[in-house]
């Protein structure tokens, strides 16, 4: 499953309520609304520092003096050029290189930024590195990470995460597993996987910051074109968490025409940094980094235990086993593996869940979870949940009208959906919802590629019929 969302107008208007931030003249006519955010800037910093400590523990940090000083100079210059109205005094900016091969960079809430060696290797000039750093800095200044976490109050993003199911990849590879292990938010999706609205905001603010720092904003468009061409048939690592809003190069170039580039003294530091990077040990890939992780400590091992998506998936066993929680019991095929989080249980066959082309995907199996209901009307609560999911995935579609069904003797709603499959073609998703005694939604979700529906249909029905809700009514 992959997240896709349609392009948004140039005059961005995020639907969530928030304070209007209009930057100085350097932003031309573009304005931004800060997305709804229940976290304070100080909490952004605390979260970012905790996650950054995990990154530094897991990642091959570049300690070479020329490279570290170079990235710090670039980053500090961008911070100085950013709108003062967006720079919270508590932010703690840092700019760290990591010896990873992929063309990638990411910034955590509150200021820590990490730049892959692959980004430096691919750049044809300093402005291209600066462009991506300005984009990442914009995510920090616009507080997109904790805005994502605030959206987790939305049941769809909060549990399970069905957002991880129908919304596609979490941040792929070791970074997703690491941040999942190291922060209170559980899923890196909430921190680093941005909507296309957020992406366009970061692009446009990045243009303004670059110009104010003395760089040609068109270099940002050039670097994005390089990133897009780097996948060799697989989605580039950076694009897995920074989806293209559409017409990216065109609107960046158009925005660049509205800003004035300030003068900047030329230096030869880019060439020196290139030489310094070339002298480092050979970079490793994200996949190699994931394999190095302790198999007892993180998601990488759990993903590996379910096999490799894309390989043949064994048919469901005719023998069933029972799973039991404080909310429900159910019977599932004995050859399926349970993956449990604090709010949901995913049960999958071999090769039905794991890494595919740098992303974590879920192609076959079922999921059970509990979500806060947005309404006491079951249809309204379910549709609110689905509407929230569509904010991050414009290609998921209803397949017919929801139907009234029964689950564990209770009135329930069955909703059929279709979505592009990471294996090619489409996948079919069935979502069944009912109310628990405390007013929360309980859901049972099934997923399989369209070509495998016949193989799995009987099993999915049997699992659904076996569900017994055990909450006290």
C-alpha positions, 0 to 999 in steps of 0.5 A: 500500500502506498500513500498518495494525495492529490496536489493542493493549490499554491495558496495553501490552506490546511484544513486544521485550525491554527494560528495564521503565520505570514512570514516577512516579505521574503515569502512573497504572497504565500501564507501558511496556517499552522496545523492543529497541534496539541503539543508545545514547542518544548514538547517538540524539542523533548521528543526530537532529542529523544528520537535523535539519541536513538538515531545516533545510537543506531546510525553510522554517524559521520565524525569527520571534522570537515563534513560535520563543520560543513553541514553545521555551517549550512544548517546554521545559515538556513536557521538564520535566514528563516522567518523569526516568527517561526523560530521558537526560542526553545528549539535545539537545531543540530545537523548531523551526517550519517554514512548511509548510501541512500539519497535521504535526509530527515529532521525531527521535531524541535530541530535535530536534522540528519543528512545521508552521505548519499545526499552529498554524493548525489549533489552537483552543487551546494545549493542542492544540499541546501535545498533539501536541508531547507525543506527539512528545516521547514517541516520543523518550523511548521511543526509538522511532526507533532501536527501528525502526532496530534492527528493521532487523536483521530482514531484512524491514525491512532490505532493499529495502525490502520494508517499503516495498513491502508495508508501504506508504508511507515518510514521504511527500514531501520529508521522506522523501527528505531523511532518506533522503539525510541519514542512515546508515539510508537509509530514513526508514521506520526512523526516523519511521513508527511501529507502532500499538503505538508510537503508543499508547505515545506517546499514553498517555505524552503524556497523562501529560506533558500533565497534569504540565505543567498541560494537559488531556490531552483536548486531545490527542484533540481535535487528533487528531480535527482532523487526521483531518478535515483530509485532504479525501479524502487521508490527512493528512500526520501520519497517514501516519507516525502510524497510528491505533491505533483508538479513539484519542480514547476511550482518551486520554479514559479515560487522562486520567481517571486522571491529575491535572492540575497547576496552570498560569498562563494566558498570552496567548502562544497568541493572540500566536503566532497573530497572528505566524504570520498575518504570515508569508509564505504557507506551502507544501505538502510537494508544493511543497517536493519540487518545489523540491529539486535533481533531481540529489540525492534521491529526489523526482527519482527518484520523479518519473522513474517518473511519477504513480501513479494514472495509466494504466500502460503495458503491459510492453514485449515487448523486454527489457533485462538488469540485472546486479549482483554477485549476479544477472542478470535480464531486465526490460521495456525500458520499465521503470526501475530504482531501486537502493539499497544492498541492493535493486533495484526495477524499475517501469513508468511511473506504477508508483512515486511519490507518491500522496496524500502517500505514496510507493507502489509499485503495479506492478513487481518487486523483487530483494534480499538479506536475512539469513536467520533460519533455515537452513530456507527455509520457516522463514526466509521465514515469519520474514520475513513475520511480521516484516512483519506487525508493521507491516501487519496487512492483508497476508494469505497467499493459499494455501500456499507452494509449492516452486519453482525459481529459477536451478536452486536450490530456492526457495519461492513465497509468494502474498500479498494486500494493500489497494492504494493504487489501490483494491481489492487488490493481489497480491504474489508473493514468491520466496525461495532461499538464497545460498551465504553463507546469506542469502536472495535474494528476487524480488518481484512486485506488481500490482493484482488487475485487472492480474494478467493483463496482468503475469503473463507478464512476471513469469514471464519475469523470474523465469525469467531470473534467474541467481544469480552468487554462488559456491557 
